[in-house]
């Protein structure tokens, strides 16, 4: 069974640009959550999607948005990039929503560098 | 809001010895889950062990075990017979309606 796939693995963007990251969950999983990992702030929850609907959101500005498609694949978009958005973005999928007794499986992340 | 605290930024252990990583959390919820994740240099987050808050028995997975003290809101991870492959960043995580992670503890294993 294929794991969680995140693309691209590495990305370099310029300040002010926008970026879209993709996450393909494990087959059959309907929940996708996104996390930002930085040396200073650690791992922070961005949002969770379940059955194409955003179910929970972390404390990030509106420049961070996401969506989920009918096949459960999810995309995360960051507009007007800032230097501080440089981070490892991790995606996790699970069969049920995070509130349930279900394990989250993580992808290898997308390393975003903003210059 | 739930918080997770890992007070040890870095720990070292000799190969084959035992090490304990500390974690405390704060919550007003009664039903939740606790996890330890391992993140090696590859950055892949790997679940090490999980504990349901309603279970009094401490979880064990091979060389990994936890000491779960619900009243004290403490959830430490014990690694026995440490191996070189255990070297990684370890995150304690609380799960209510979202996963909340601690700052992580870097574990170094000396041969």
gemmi code that builds the backbone of each chain (N, CA, C; Angstrom):
import gemmi

chains = {
    "A": [
        ("UNK", (0.853, -1.185, 0.000), (0.000, 0.000, 0.000), (0.884, 1.228, 0.000)),
        ("UNK", (0.691, 2.140, -0.938), (1.530, 3.326, -1.022), (1.276, 4.223, 0.176)),
        ("UNK", (2.339, 4.920, 0.601), (2.216, 5.819, 1.729), (1.687, 7.173, 1.291)),
        ("UNK", (1.845, 8.141, 2.176), (1.429, 9.506, 1.874), (2.487, 10.143, 0.970)),
        ("UNK", (2.047, 10.701, -0.124), (2.982, 11.279, -1.091), (2.813, 12.791, -1.160)),
        ("UNK", (3.915, 13.473, -0.951), (3.890, 14.930, -1.045), (4.763, 15.382, -2.204)),
        ("UNK", (4.240, 16.298, -2.983), (5.015, 16.857, -4.087), (4.865, 18.368, -4.125)),
        ("UNK", (5.926, 19.079, -4.535), (7.263, 18.548, -4.752), (7.986, 18.325, -3.428)),
        ("UNK", (9.136, 17.726, -3.442), (9.903, 17.530, -2.218), (10.633, 18.806, -1.815)),
        ("UNK", (11.095, 19.540, -2.797), (11.826, 20.776, -2.541), (11.323, 21.870, -3.467)),
        ("UNK", (11.331, 23.088, -2.940), (10.796, 24.210, -3.685), (11.511, 25.486, -3.258)),
        ("UNK", (11.916, 26.287, -4.211), (12.487, 27.598, -3.898), (11.630, 28.647, -4.590)),
        ("UNK", (11.160, 29.609, -3.806), (10.303, 30.672, -4.345), (10.826, 32.021, -3.889)),
        ("UNK", (10.372, 33.047, -4.578), (10.762, 34.419, -4.255), (9.662, 35.076, -3.432)),
        ("UNK", (10.054, 35.958, -2.560), (9.079, 36.720, -1.769), (8.014, 37.328, -2.672)),
        ("UNK", (6.769, 37.262, -2.229), (5.679, 37.846, -2.993), (4.996, 36.853, -3.918)),
        ("UNK", (5.697, 35.772, -4.239), (5.080, 34.768, -5.110), (4.086, 33.928, -4.320)),
        ("UNK", (3.404, 33.058, -5.034), (2.536, 32.113, -4.364), (2.996, 30.702, -4.693)),
        ("UNK", (2.571, 29.748, -3.868), (3.015, 28.380, -4.061), (1.871, 27.425, -3.731)),
        ("UNK", (1.859, 26.312, -4.424), (0.872, 25.260, -4.165), (1.591, 23.956, -3.897)),
        ("UNK", (1.265, 23.342, -2.778), (1.850, 22.057, -2.399), (0.763, 20.994, -2.484)),
        ("UNK", (1.168, 19.786, -2.822), (0.196, 18.717, -3.017), (0.448, 17.553, -2.064)),
        ("UNK", (-0.636, 16.922, -1.668), (-0.554, 15.764, -0.778), (-1.549, 14.705, -1.238)),
        ("UNK", (-1.036, 13.511, -1.524), (-1.908, 12.389, -1.868), (-1.925, 11.428, -0.692)),
        ("UNK", (-3.082, 11.261, -0.067), (-3.140, 10.411, 1.121), (-3.079, 8.931, 0.772)),
        ("UNK", (-2.976, 8.131, 1.791), (-3.043, 6.684, 1.614), (-4.428, 6.334, 1.076)),
        ("UNK", (-4.474, 5.395, 0.171), (-5.735, 5.004, -0.437), (-6.760, 4.620, 0.632)),
        ("UNK", (-7.942, 5.228, 0.537), (-8.990, 4.939, 1.515), (-9.053, 5.926, 2.665)),
        ("UNK", (-8.000, 6.691, 2.828), (-7.998, 7.706, 3.883), (-8.750, 8.938, 3.413)),
        ("UNK", (-9.577, 9.476, 4.301), (-10.397, 10.614, 3.923), (-9.993, 11.916, 4.618)),
        ("UNK", (-9.110, 11.804, 5.591), (-8.679, 13.008, 6.317), (-7.255, 13.359, 5.933)),
        ("UNK", (-7.043, 14.636, 5.666), (-5.696, 15.144, 5.389), (-5.464, 16.372, 6.265)),
        ("UNK", (-4.364, 16.341, 6.990), (-3.987, 17.476, 7.838), (-2.645, 18.019, 7.369)),
        ("UNK", (-2.449, 19.305, 7.550), (-1.212, 19.971, 7.157), (-0.553, 20.594, 8.379)),
        ("UNK", (0.789, 20.511, 8.400), (1.577, 21.069, 9.496), (2.769, 21.823, 8.920)),
        ("UNK", (3.143, 22.873, 9.619), (4.346, 23.629, 9.271), (5.397, 23.341, 10.335)),
        ("UNK", (6.595, 22.995, 9.900), (7.678, 22.733, 10.840), (8.832, 23.683, 10.593)),
        ("UNK", (9.165, 24.472, 11.604), (10.297, 25.390, 11.541), (11.151, 25.201, 12.786)),
        ("UNK", (12.446, 25.537, 12.706), (13.307, 25.399, 13.893), (12.814, 26.248, 15.068)),
        ("UNK", (12.265, 27.404, 14.784), (11.855, 28.300, 15.862), (10.504, 27.977, 16.482)),
        ("UNK", (9.556, 27.597, 15.662), (8.180, 27.370, 16.134), (7.823, 25.896, 16.261)),
        ("UNK", (8.682, 25.021, 15.802), (8.371, 23.601, 15.888), (7.291, 23.204, 14.902)),
        ("UNK", (6.503, 22.220, 15.275), (5.429, 21.710, 14.423), (4.128, 22.396, 14.780)),
        ("UNK", (3.554, 23.074, 13.806), (2.302, 23.768, 14.063), (1.219, 23.324, 13.089)),
        ("UNK", (0.035, 23.121, 13.627), (-1.105, 22.659, 12.842), (-1.627, 23.788, 11.961)),
        ("UNK", (-1.824, 23.487, 10.690), (-2.370, 24.461, 9.753), (-3.867, 24.267, 9.578)),
        ("UNK", (-4.256, 23.140, 9.047), (-5.671, 22.807, 8.887), (-5.861, 21.338, 8.606)),
        ("UNK", (-7.130, 20.910, 8.741), (-7.507, 19.535, 8.443), (-8.705, 19.543, 7.506)),
        ("UNK", (-8.644, 18.664, 6.531), (-9.749, 18.473, 5.603), (-10.263, 17.051, 5.722)),
        ("UNK", (-11.558, 16.950, 5.664), (-12.207, 15.637, 5.699), (-13.402, 15.694, 4.758)),
        ("UNK", (-13.469, 14.736, 3.851), (-14.557, 14.707, 2.862), (-14.757, 16.075, 2.217)),
        ("UNK", (-13.665, 16.640, 1.755), (-13.645, 17.877, 0.969), (-14.016, 19.139, 1.756)),
        ("UNK", (-14.146, 19.024, 3.067), (-14.524, 20.174, 3.875), (-13.440, 20.451, 4.921)),
        ("UNK", (-13.130, 21.728, 5.106), (-12.173, 22.072, 6.149), (-12.862, 21.899, 7.503)),
        ("UNK", (-12.273, 21.085, 8.357), (-12.910, 20.741, 9.633), (-12.269, 21.462, 10.811)),
        ("UNK", (-11.046, 21.892, 10.633), (-10.334, 22.526, 11.732), (-9.227, 23.386, 11.146)),
        ("UNK", (-8.911, 24.466, 11.834), (-7.917, 25.390, 11.314), (-7.032, 25.887, 12.448)),
        ("UNK", (-5.750, 26.021, 12.174), (-4.809, 26.547, 13.149), (-4.731, 28.063, 13.056)),
        ("UNK", (-3.795, 28.635, 13.805), (-3.660, 30.090, 13.862), (-2.678, 30.616, 12.830)),
        ("UNK", (-3.062, 30.557, 11.603), (-2.239, 31.062, 10.512), (-3.027, 32.109, 9.747)),
        ("UNK", (-2.309, 33.068, 9.141), (-3.025, 34.120, 8.391), (-3.744, 33.560, 7.179)),
        ("UNK", (-4.633, 34.372, 6.635), (-5.449, 33.954, 5.501), (-4.659, 33.659, 4.244)),
        ("UNK", (-3.364, 34.028, 4.239), (-2.530, 33.709, 3.079), (-2.375, 32.186, 2.910)),
        ("UNK", (-2.618, 31.484, 3.975), (-2.523, 30.016, 3.948), (-3.924, 29.451, 3.722)),
        ("UNK", (-4.077, 28.711, 2.677), (-5.380, 28.120, 2.387), (-5.179, 26.720, 1.842)),
        ("UNK", (-6.266, 25.999, 1.793), (-6.146, 24.636, 1.281), (-7.463, 24.198, 0.687)),
        ("UNK", (-7.411, 23.004, 0.137), (-8.642, 22.393, -0.361), (-8.413, 20.897, -0.477)),
        ("UNK", (-9.512, 20.195, -0.579), (-9.441, 18.748, -0.742), (-10.374, 18.354, -1.871)),
        ("UNK", (-9.912, 17.452, -2.678), (-10.681, 17.006, -3.830), (-11.473, 15.744, -3.506)),
        ("UNK", (-12.330, 15.367, -4.431), (-13.205, 14.203, -4.183), (-12.412, 12.905, -4.025)),
        ("UNK", (-11.191, 12.867, -4.551), (-10.379, 11.659, -4.378), (-9.494, 11.743, -3.116)),
        ("UNK", (-9.784, 12.719, -2.269), (-9.106, 12.970, -0.987), (-7.742, 13.625, -1.119)),
        ("UNK", (-7.241, 13.766, -2.310), (-5.989, 14.516, -2.470), (-6.202, 15.954, -2.008)),
        ("UNK", (-5.148, 16.502, -1.437), (-5.284, 17.858, -0.890), (-4.176, 18.749, -1.428)),
        ("UNK", (-4.492, 19.997, -1.546), (-3.507, 21.005, -1.917), (-3.498, 22.102, -0.864)),
        ("UNK", (-2.310, 22.644, -0.658), (-2.167, 23.771, 0.239), (-1.560, 24.924, -0.558)),
        ("UNK", (-2.109, 26.091, -0.387), (-1.634, 27.252, -1.130), (-1.178, 28.337, -0.160)),
        ("UNK", (-0.061, 28.923, -0.475), (0.410, 30.078, 0.300), (0.604, 31.227, -0.679)),
        ("UNK", (-0.082, 32.326, -0.437), (0.038, 33.478, -1.334), (0.957, 34.524, -0.703)),
        ("UNK", (1.445, 35.425, -1.521), (2.305, 36.531, -1.073), (3.352, 36.022, -0.079)),
        ("UNK", (4.197, 35.158, -0.558), (5.178, 34.497, 0.302), (6.071, 35.483, 1.035)),
        ("UNK", (6.356, 35.130, 2.290), (7.279, 35.903, 3.112), (8.463, 35.000, 3.473)),
        ("UNK", (9.570, 35.638, 3.846), (10.757, 34.858, 4.212), (10.439, 33.875, 5.333)),
        ("UNK", (9.584, 34.298, 6.248), (9.221, 33.467, 7.392), (8.389, 32.246, 7.046)),
        ("UNK", (7.966, 32.152, 5.795), (7.202, 30.966, 5.372), (8.122, 29.815, 5.013)),
        ("UNK", (9.416, 30.070, 4.997), (10.371, 28.990, 4.739), (10.228, 27.944, 5.835)),
        ("UNK", (9.965, 26.721, 5.427), (9.678, 25.673, 6.410), (9.561, 24.338, 5.700)),
        ("UNK", (9.456, 23.298, 6.526), (9.083, 21.976, 6.032), (7.584, 21.848, 6.251)),
        ("UNK", (6.865, 21.578, 5.191), (5.419, 21.415, 5.285), (5.092, 19.926, 5.221)),
        ("UNK", (4.473, 19.452, 6.282), (4.146, 18.035, 6.400), (2.649, 17.820, 6.242)),
        ("UNK", (2.338, 16.753, 5.592), (0.957, 16.357, 5.400), (0.767, 15.011, 6.092)),
        ("UNK", (-0.375, 14.827, 6.712), (-0.683, 13.557, 7.360), (-2.064, 13.105, 6.936)),
        ("UNK", (-2.206, 11.829, 6.687), (-3.528, 11.325, 6.335), (-3.975, 10.292, 7.361)),
        ("UNK", (-5.283, 10.194, 7.507), (-5.855, 9.183, 8.391), (-7.204, 8.770, 7.832)),
        ("UNK", (-7.646, 7.607, 8.277), (-8.907, 7.076, 7.751), (-10.089, 7.935, 8.199)),
        ("UNK", (-10.042, 8.311, 9.483), (-11.110, 9.139, 10.032), (-10.537, 10.491, 10.431)),
        ("UNK", (-11.386, 11.330, 10.924), (-10.933, 12.638, 11.376), (-10.032, 12.495, 12.595)),
        ("UNK", (-9.261, 13.531, 12.843), (-8.301, 13.514, 13.940), (-8.959, 13.243, 15.283)),
        ("UNK", (-10.213, 13.643, 15.437), (-10.892, 13.466, 16.719), (-11.157, 11.997, 17.027)),
        ("UNK", (-11.121, 11.155, 16.021), (-11.419, 9.743, 16.224), (-10.171, 8.959, 16.613)),
        ("UNK", (-10.397, 7.730, 17.006), (-9.286, 6.859, 17.380), (-8.665, 6.309, 16.108)),
        ("UNK", (-7.852, 7.107, 15.482), (-7.287, 6.730, 14.207), (-5.859, 7.244, 14.115)),
        ("UNK", (-4.999, 6.478, 13.503), (-3.596, 6.855, 13.421), (-3.351, 7.755, 12.219)),
        ("UNK", (-2.485, 8.735, 12.398), (-2.095, 9.620, 11.303), (-0.769, 9.146, 10.721)),
        ("UNK", (-0.716, 9.095, 9.406), (0.496, 8.702, 8.692), (1.023, 9.931, 7.954)),
        ("UNK", (2.309, 10.177, 8.122), (2.890, 11.390, 7.562), (3.625, 11.132, 6.257)),
        ("UNK", (3.625, 12.148, 5.416), (4.452, 12.138, 4.225), (5.848, 12.624, 4.575)),
        ("UNK", (6.722, 12.689, 3.574), (8.104, 13.099, 3.817), (8.279, 14.606, 3.794)),
        ("UNK", (7.218, 15.305, 3.451), (7.263, 16.754, 3.538), (7.728, 17.446, 2.273)),
        ("UNK", (7.392, 18.701, 2.192), (7.900, 19.588, 1.141), (8.720, 20.666, 1.822)),
        ("UNK", (9.979, 20.771, 1.419), (10.857, 21.798, 1.975), (10.724, 23.039, 1.117)),
        ("UNK", (10.115, 24.093, 1.677), (9.920, 25.354, 0.962), (10.938, 26.371, 1.449)),
        ("UNK", (11.659, 26.937, 0.513), (12.603, 28.003, 0.830), (12.159, 29.261, 0.105)),
        ("UNK", (11.975, 30.342, 0.857), (11.585, 31.623, 0.268), (12.798, 32.554, 0.308)),
        ("UNK", (13.166, 33.070, -0.867), (14.363, 33.939, -0.939), (13.975, 35.351, -1.380)),
    ],
    "B": [
        ("UNK", (-6.509, 26.031, 25.571), (-5.814, 25.339, 24.486), (-4.839, 24.312, 25.064)),
        ("UNK", (-4.700, 23.232, 24.328), (-3.789, 22.194, 24.798), (-2.344, 22.574, 24.495)),
        ("UNK", (-1.464, 22.228, 25.407), (-0.029, 22.467, 25.204), (0.736, 21.212, 25.564)),
        ("UNK", (1.856, 21.035, 24.908), (2.734, 19.901, 25.163), (4.142, 20.437, 25.406)),
        ("UNK", (4.761, 20.003, 26.484), (6.083, 20.500, 26.854), (7.094, 19.365, 26.921)),
        ("UNK", (8.159, 19.511, 26.169), (9.286, 18.587, 26.264), (10.452, 19.408, 26.788)),
        ("UNK", (10.867, 19.137, 27.997), (11.847, 19.991, 28.678), (13.290, 19.654, 28.335)),
        ("UNK", (13.504, 18.579, 27.604), (14.872, 18.160, 27.261), (15.133, 18.419, 25.776)),
        ("UNK", (15.846, 19.471, 25.433), (16.111, 19.746, 24.016), (16.977, 18.648, 23.389)),
        ("UNK", (17.864, 18.072, 24.192), (18.783, 17.072, 23.673), (19.132, 16.056, 24.757)),
        ("UNK", (19.253, 14.795, 24.334), (19.643, 13.725, 25.251), (20.660, 12.842, 24.536)),
        ("UNK", (21.526, 12.225, 25.328), (22.487, 11.275, 24.785), (22.383, 9.966, 25.562)),
        ("UNK", (22.625, 8.875, 24.851), (22.586, 7.558, 25.495), (23.650, 6.680, 24.861)),
        ("UNK", (24.215, 5.828, 25.644), (25.186, 4.867, 25.130), (24.418, 3.710, 24.511)),
        ("UNK", (24.937, 3.205, 23.423), (24.323, 2.045, 22.783), (24.105, 0.938, 23.813)),
        ("UNK", (22.928, 0.304, 23.729), (22.522, -0.801, 24.600), (22.004, -0.351, 25.962)),
        ("UNK", (22.101, 0.925, 26.243), (21.594, 1.400, 27.527), (20.163, 1.928, 27.371)),
        ("UNK", (19.627, 2.385, 28.504), (18.239, 2.859, 28.540), (18.184, 4.365, 28.712)),
        ("UNK", (17.238, 4.978, 28.040), (17.067, 6.434, 28.149), (15.577, 6.743, 28.278)),
        ("UNK", (15.269, 7.805, 29.014), (13.882, 8.229, 29.193), (13.718, 9.670, 28.743)),
        ("UNK", (12.763, 9.879, 27.861), (12.443, 11.218, 27.363), (11.169, 11.709, 28.060)),
        ("UNK", (11.195, 12.939, 28.499), (10.089, 13.478, 29.295), (9.095, 14.272, 28.452)),
        ("UNK", (7.858, 14.252, 28.902), (6.808, 15.024, 28.231), (5.704, 15.314, 29.242)),
        ("UNK", (5.281, 16.553, 29.288), (4.101, 16.900, 30.069), (3.143, 17.641, 29.154)),
        ("UNK", (1.873, 17.610, 29.504), (0.868, 18.251, 28.669), (-0.175, 18.911, 29.547)),
        ("UNK", (-0.911, 19.779, 28.945), (-1.961, 20.471, 29.671), (-3.243, 20.397, 28.863)),
        ("UNK", (-4.307, 19.949, 29.485), (-5.597, 19.860, 28.813), (-6.697, 19.813, 29.850)),
        ("UNK", (-7.882, 20.222, 29.420), (-9.053, 20.111, 30.270), (-9.964, 18.982, 29.783)),
        ("UNK", (-9.551, 18.347, 28.679), (-10.336, 17.257, 28.135), (-10.081, 15.980, 28.922)),
        ("UNK", (-11.054, 15.085, 28.916), (-10.884, 13.816, 29.621), (-10.589, 12.670, 28.660)),
        ("UNK", (-10.948, 12.866, 27.397), (-10.767, 11.816, 26.410), (-9.794, 12.311, 25.348)),
        ("UNK", (-8.650, 11.687, 25.267), (-7.634, 12.121, 24.304), (-6.647, 10.993, 24.096)),
        ("UNK", (-5.715, 11.229, 23.197), (-4.677, 10.242, 22.902), (-3.316, 10.937, 22.983)),
        ("UNK", (-2.333, 10.160, 23.302), (-0.959, 10.671, 23.371), (-0.067, 9.802, 22.498)),
        ("UNK", (0.907, 10.439, 21.876), (1.775, 9.727, 20.950), (3.226, 10.152, 21.154)),
        ("UNK", (4.108, 9.270, 20.775), (5.497, 9.621, 20.557), (5.808, 9.330, 19.089)),
        ("UNK", (6.327, 10.368, 18.424), (6.747, 10.230, 17.035), (8.264, 10.381, 16.976)),
        ("UNK", (8.836, 9.701, 16.013), (10.271, 9.783, 15.759), (10.463, 10.430, 14.391)),
        ("UNK", (11.383, 11.382, 14.313), (11.690, 12.007, 13.028), (13.190, 11.894, 12.773)),
        ("UNK", (13.587, 10.932, 11.958), (15.004, 10.780, 11.608), (15.419, 11.867, 10.620)),
        ("UNK", (16.680, 11.900, 10.226), (17.141, 12.919, 9.273), (16.359, 12.943, 7.970)),
        ("UNK", (15.739, 11.848, 7.592), (14.929, 11.822, 6.374), (13.680, 12.690, 6.494)),
        ("UNK", (13.346, 13.117, 7.720), (12.194, 13.988, 8.006), (10.861, 13.261, 8.007)),
        ("UNK", (10.868, 11.967, 7.746), (9.621, 11.194, 7.787), (9.210, 11.003, 9.237)),
        ("UNK", (8.017, 11.439, 9.571), (7.510, 11.248, 10.940), (6.999, 9.827, 11.075)),
        ("UNK", (7.512, 9.128, 12.071), (7.155, 7.735, 12.267), (6.552, 7.570, 13.655)),
        ("UNK", (5.394, 6.946, 13.710), (4.756, 6.721, 15.000), (5.528, 5.650, 15.759)),
        ("UNK", (5.894, 5.968, 16.994), (6.641, 5.035, 17.836), (5.692, 4.275, 18.746)),
        ("UNK", (4.804, 5.021, 19.406), (3.932, 4.399, 20.390), (2.761, 5.333, 20.667)),
        ("UNK", (1.623, 4.758, 21.037), (0.436, 5.555, 21.329), (-0.175, 5.086, 22.641)),
        ("UNK", (-0.897, 6.009, 23.274), (-1.549, 5.708, 24.552), (-2.922, 6.358, 24.551)),
        ("UNK", (-3.954, 5.561, 24.840), (-5.280, 6.126, 24.995), (-5.434, 6.580, 26.436)),
        ("UNK", (-5.965, 7.766, 26.644), (-6.042, 8.338, 27.981), (-6.916, 7.519, 28.920)),
        ("UNK", (-7.896, 6.788, 28.353), (-8.797, 6.031, 29.214), (-8.189, 4.710, 29.688)),
        ("UNK", (-7.059, 4.357, 29.121), (-6.396, 3.116, 29.521), (-5.361, 3.400, 30.618)),
        ("UNK", (-5.467, 2.677, 31.703), (-4.511, 2.869, 32.781), (-3.198, 2.157, 32.500)),
        ("UNK", (-3.274, 1.070, 31.753), (-2.069, 0.297, 31.472), (-1.162, 1.058, 30.526)),
        ("UNK", (0.118, 1.100, 30.864), (1.089, 1.783, 30.015), (1.346, 0.987, 28.740)),
        ("UNK", (1.402, 1.702, 27.618), (1.645, 1.055, 26.328), (3.098, 0.608, 26.197)),
        ("UNK", (3.272, -0.482, 25.474), (4.609, -1.024, 25.217), (4.680, -1.491, 23.781)),
        ("UNK", (5.780, -1.171, 23.130), (6.043, -1.631, 21.764), (7.506, -2.048, 21.691)),
        ("UNK", (7.725, -3.347, 21.868), (9.088, -3.876, 21.805), (9.991, -3.149, 22.813)),
        ("UNK", (10.990, -2.424, 22.340), (11.943, -1.759, 23.247), (11.418, -0.419, 23.775)),
        ("UNK", (10.267, -0.016, 23.293), (9.715, 1.289, 23.660), (8.547, 1.106, 24.624)),
        ("UNK", (8.544, 1.877, 25.682), (7.438, 1.837, 26.627), (7.203, 3.240, 27.156)),
        ("UNK", (6.010, 3.451, 27.674), (5.685, 4.763, 28.215), (5.338, 4.641, 29.691)),
        ("UNK", (5.510, 5.760, 30.378), (5.026, 5.903, 31.744), (3.979, 7.004, 31.704)),
        ("UNK", (2.723, 6.620, 31.699), (1.611, 7.548, 31.575), (1.027, 7.815, 32.957)),
        ("UNK", (1.132, 9.046, 33.381), (0.587, 9.478, 34.669), (-0.484, 10.532, 34.384)),
        ("UNK", (-1.747, 10.073, 34.303), (-2.810, 10.961, 33.864), (-3.028, 12.131, 34.818)),
        ("UNK", (-3.022, 11.865, 36.098), (-3.264, 12.933, 37.070), (-2.171, 13.993, 36.992)),
        ("UNK", (-0.967, 13.558, 36.779), (0.174, 14.475, 36.691), (0.333, 15.034, 35.287)),
        ("UNK", (-0.440, 14.522, 34.337), (-0.355, 14.919, 32.929), (1.084, 14.767, 32.429)),
        ("UNK", (1.582, 13.587, 32.657), (2.948, 13.263, 32.273), (2.948, 12.031, 31.385)),
        ("UNK", (3.825, 12.031, 30.388), (3.834, 10.943, 29.396), (5.268, 10.759, 28.917)),
        ("UNK", (6.057, 10.000, 29.635), (7.463, 9.836, 29.277), (7.676, 8.579, 28.443)),
        ("UNK", (8.705, 8.615, 27.634), (9.054, 7.497, 26.748), (10.360, 6.876, 27.211)),
        ("UNK", (10.349, 5.563, 27.413), (11.564, 4.844, 27.778), (12.005, 3.978, 26.618)),
        ("UNK", (13.250, 4.140, 26.238), (13.829, 3.326, 25.170), (14.875, 2.422, 25.819)),
        ("UNK", (14.647, 1.135, 25.721), (15.576, 0.160, 26.300), (16.493, -0.378, 25.220)),
        ("UNK", (17.688, -0.820, 25.651), (18.634, -1.413, 24.705), (18.788, -0.505, 23.472)),
        ("UNK", (19.149, 0.725, 23.706), (19.217, 1.729, 22.629), (20.113, 1.264, 21.489)),
        ("UNK", (19.666, 1.571, 20.291), (20.407, 1.209, 19.081), (20.753, 2.480, 18.303)),
        ("UNK", (21.775, 2.350, 17.448), (22.201, 3.516, 16.668), (21.051, 4.070, 15.825)),
        ("UNK", (20.187, 3.179, 15.375), (19.057, 3.600, 14.549), (17.987, 4.358, 15.317)),
        ("UNK", (18.116, 4.412, 16.640), (17.152, 5.177, 17.432), (17.469, 6.669, 17.419)),
        ("UNK", (18.650, 7.023, 16.943), (19.037, 8.435, 16.909), (18.085, 9.203, 15.999)),
        ("UNK", (17.460, 10.224, 16.544), (16.450, 10.985, 15.809), (15.918, 12.097, 16.703)),
        ("UNK", (15.015, 12.890, 16.149), (14.252, 13.851, 16.950), (12.982, 13.125, 17.367)),
        ("UNK", (12.645, 13.222, 18.645), (11.443, 12.586, 19.158), (10.443, 13.654, 19.586)),
        ("UNK", (9.229, 13.508, 19.099), (8.164, 14.445, 19.424), (7.078, 13.747, 20.234)),
        ("UNK", (6.688, 14.398, 21.290), (5.524, 13.985, 22.047), (4.338, 14.740, 21.455)),
        ("UNK", (3.205, 14.079, 21.313), (2.056, 14.737, 20.696), (0.779, 14.380, 21.433)),
        ("UNK", (-0.098, 15.374, 21.525), (-1.409, 15.211, 22.150), (-2.452, 15.290, 21.051)),
        ("UNK", (-3.434, 14.410, 21.111), (-4.491, 14.469, 20.112), (-5.847, 14.621, 20.768)),
        ("UNK", (-6.445, 15.788, 20.515), (-7.837, 16.001, 20.876), (-8.576, 16.161, 19.565)),
        ("UNK", (-8.883, 17.399, 19.191), (-9.473, 17.617, 17.865), (-8.402, 17.954, 16.829)),
        ("UNK", (-7.175, 18.013, 17.289), (-6.033, 18.189, 16.385), (-4.794, 17.680, 17.114)),
        ("UNK", (-3.757, 17.435, 16.341), (-2.491, 16.999, 16.930), (-1.696, 18.213, 17.374)),
        ("UNK", (-1.284, 18.208, 18.632), (-0.437, 19.271, 19.158), (0.890, 18.640, 19.550)),
        ("UNK", (1.966, 19.190, 19.016), (3.289, 18.603, 19.232), (4.104, 19.395, 20.237)),
        ("UNK", (4.975, 18.701, 20.937), (5.982, 19.357, 21.745), (7.107, 19.852, 20.855)),
        ("UNK", (8.089, 20.512, 21.470), (9.188, 21.111, 20.710), (10.187, 20.080, 20.220)),
        ("UNK", (10.141, 18.895, 20.784), (11.027, 17.825, 20.332), (12.258, 17.666, 21.197)),
        ("UNK", (12.786, 16.455, 21.222), (14.033, 16.136, 21.916), (14.932, 15.414, 20.930)),
        ("UNK", (16.127, 15.945, 20.740), (17.092, 15.269, 19.876), (17.765, 14.163, 20.691)),
        ("UNK", (17.680, 12.956, 20.197), (18.330, 11.838, 20.877), (19.568, 11.428, 20.097)),
        ("UNK", (20.697, 11.440, 20.771), (21.961, 10.982, 20.171), (22.345, 9.653, 20.823)),
        ("UNK", (22.753, 8.723, 20.005), (23.154, 7.404, 20.494), (24.638, 7.224, 20.225)),
        ("UNK", (25.392, 6.973, 21.282), (26.852, 6.826, 21.159), (27.235, 5.359, 21.078)),
        ("UNK", (28.150, 5.072, 20.161), (28.592, 3.680, 20.024), (29.819, 3.414, 20.881)),
    ],
}
model = gemmi.Model(1)
for chain_id, residues in chains.items():
    chain = gemmi.Chain(chain_id)
    for i, (resn, *xyz) in enumerate(residues, 1):
        res = gemmi.Residue()
        res.name, res.seqid = resn, gemmi.SeqId(i, " ")
        for name, pos in zip(("N", "CA", "C"), xyz):
            atom = gemmi.Atom()
            atom.name, atom.element = name, gemmi.Element(name[0])
            atom.pos, atom.b_iso = gemmi.Position(*pos), 0.0
            res.add_atom(atom)
        chain.add_residue(res)
    model.add_chain(chain)
structure = gemmi.Structure()
structure.add_model(model)
structure.setup_entities()
